[in-house]
Amino acid sequence: MKKEKTDFIEENWFAPEKFYAKGFPKGIAPHLKDFPAIVKKLKELVRSGNFKNALEIG
């Protein structure tokens, strides 16, 4: 049976290595380039495993 797209998101959402390997989702990267401090903070939170705060900032 074919997996739905939502299954993929739920399974892989908190996998930082996959997130950074593929880059930011299309449409977000140009905006993040304007806010380097936010990008730095988000990367620190994701690497530390503090996903709740990363989602709140994002």
C-alpha positions in Angstrom: 0.0 0.0 0.0 1.3 3.5 -0.9 2.2 5.7 2.0 0.5 9.1 2.2 2.6 12.2 2.4 1.4 12.9 6.0 3.0 9.6 7.1 6.4 10.8 5.8 6.1 14.1 7.6 5.2 12.4 10.9 8.0 9.8 10.6 10.8 12.2 9.6 9.9 15.6 11.0 12.3 15.4 14.0 15.3 14.0 12.0 17.7 17.0 11.8 20.2 15.1 9.8 17.7 14.6 7.0 16.3 18.1 7.3 19.7 19.7 6.8 20.8 17.2 4.2 17.9 18.2 1.9 18.1 21.9 2.8 15.2 24.0 3.9 11.8 23.4 2.4 11.2 25.3 -0.8 9.9 28.9 -0.1 11.5 29.2 3.3 15.2 29.5 2.4 15.1 32.9 0.8 13.4 34.4 3.8 15.8 32.7 6.3 18.7 34.3 4.5 17.3 37.7 5.6 17.3 36.6 9.3 20.7 35.0 10.1 20.2 35.3 13.8 17.0 33.4 13.6 18.6 30.7 11.4 21.5 30.3 13.9 19.1 30.0 16.9 16.9 27.4 15.1 19.9 25.3 14.1 21.2 25.4 17.7 17.7 24.3 19.1 17.4 21.5 16.5 20.9 20.2 17.2 20.3 20.3 20.9 17.0 18.3 20.5 14.9 21.2 21.8 12.3 20.8 19.1 9.4 22.4 21.1 11.2 25.7 21.3 12.4 25.4 17.7 8.8 25.0 16.5 7.7 28.0 18.7 10.3 30.2 17.1 9.7 28.9 13.6 
